[in-house]
């Protein structure tokens, strides 16, 4: 992905996933089959939860359907508006060691069942996240200097137009899992 393109998303906790699926089906949206994603999140040494993520680079190692994807994200405007670079790697164990050697440390493990769909330029994700429950994400790739807040407001208007009970979250899954584990600890 080129340097001028950002991934901008909005995220919602979903009370009734079946109602969301029906509302999107009414708009012609069909979700893919479910896929299990096993993500290990990493932060640069010296960063810890409670500090700002803005401008800091984070890594993720994902395994899905026997494929391993390495990704780095740098939150720009907020936690859900990032510069992102992703590539497939051959070995999870070897890549984990390389990430540690690059000065990152593991933070949380995120395991989810994800179904995806497209509607125009939007990628729609319906996730069942271990330990958190059901979530709906809407992602778009944006070029240029368009403000993330403006894009997120447009995505939020679309989500609200579905008429389904949604609770918006401005945090990434790793932050939500970290918060949930701190509550139960």
N, C-alpha and C positions, 0 to 999 in steps of 0.2 A: 504494500500500500504506500502511496506517495506521501511525502511529508505534509502536504496541504489538506489531506483528508482526515476527518475525525469521525469516530464512532460516538454517536450521541443517543442516549436511551432514557427511557422512563421505566419505572418498575413499580408493581403493585402486588400487595398481598390479595389473594382471591378467596373469598368466602365460599363460593360455589363454582368450581371449575366447569362443571357441566353446563351451567347457565351461560358462562363466557363462550364455550364452544358453540352453543346454540346461537348466541347473538352474532358471532362471527360467521357461522354457517349461513345465516340470513343475508350476509354481505358477500356470499360466494367463497368464503375462506374455508379451506380444508387443511387440517393439520397433518403432518407426517406421522409415520409410526413412531412410537416412543423409542428413544435411545438413552442408554445410561452413560453419563459423563462423570468421570472421576478426576477431579481437579485438585492439585496441590498448589496453594498460593504461597508466594514468597515476597518478602520485603527486603530492601537494601539494608545491610548491616548499619546500625545506628538509628533506624526508624522503628517506632513501636506504636501500637494503637493509642489513640489520644492525641497524637501529633497530626498535623495537616497532611493530607495526601497530595494536595495540589502541587504540581511541578515535580513530584517525585516519581521515579520509575519503579514499577512492580512487575513481577514475573508470574506466569502461571504455566503449569505443566498438566495437560489434559490427556486422558486416555478415553477414546470412544471407538467402539467397534474394532478394537485391535490396533488402532492408529494412535500415535502420540503427537500432540501438537504443543509446541513451545510458543508462548506469547509474552510480549512485554507491553504494558500499558502505562501511559503517563497521563494522569488526570490533569486537565487544563483548567477549564472554567469551574468544574465541580467534579465530584466523585464519579458521575455517570456521563461525563463528556471527556473522552480520552483520545490521545494519539495512540494508535495501536499498530503493532507489527507481529505477524504470526507466521509460523512455518512448521511443516511436518518434520519430525525427527525420527530416527530409527529405533533408538532404545531409551525407554523411560529411566532406567537405573543410571545409565551413563549420562543422560541429560541432567538428571537430578544432581549428580556429582559436579557437572560442569557449572550448573547454576550456583551451587555452594562456592565453587572456586571463583566465580565472578563477583563474590561479595554479597550474596543474598542469603537469607535464612528462611526456613519454612515457617509459615504462620498458621494457617488453618487448612483443613481438608474439606472440600465441598463436593458432595456426591448428590447428583440429581438425576431425575428422569426428565428428559426434555423432548417436547414435540414442537416442531416449527412449521411456519407457513409464511407466505409472502402476500402482501397486498400493496400493489404499486411499488414504491421504493422502500416500504417498511418491511422489516423482518419481525415476525411475531413469534414469541417463544412462550410456551406454557410449560412451566417447570414444577416438579414436585421435589422439593429440596429436603434431604434428610435432616431432621431436627428442626425445620422451619415451617414446612407446609407448602401450599400451592402459591405460585407467583406467576404473574404475567409481565413479560417485558416487551417493549416495542423499541426497535433499534433502527437507526438510519445512518447512512454514511453521508457526511456533509463536507463539501469542498469550500474553500474560501473562508472569509472572516465572519460569516453569519453567526451571531451570538448564540451560544448553546442554550441559554435561557429562553430565547425566542423559539427555537426548535422544540425544546422540551414542552413549552406551553402549547404548541400546535399538536404534538403527540398526545398531550394530556387531554386536549379537547376531543381528539378522536376517541381516546379510551373512555372518556365520560359519555360520549355519544352512544356507546353500546348499551347503556341502561342497566349495567350489571354492578353489583356492590364491589367496589375496589377501594383498597386503602393504599395510598401512594407512599412509597419509601424513597428517600433520596440517598440511601446507603447501598453499597455493593454487597454481594452475598458474603464475602469474607468478613466484612464489618458486622453484618447481621448475625452470622454464626458466632463471631467473637462476643458480641453483646449477649446473645442467648446463653452461651456457655458461662459467661461471667455471672449471669443471674442464677443459674442452676448450681454454681460452684459454692 
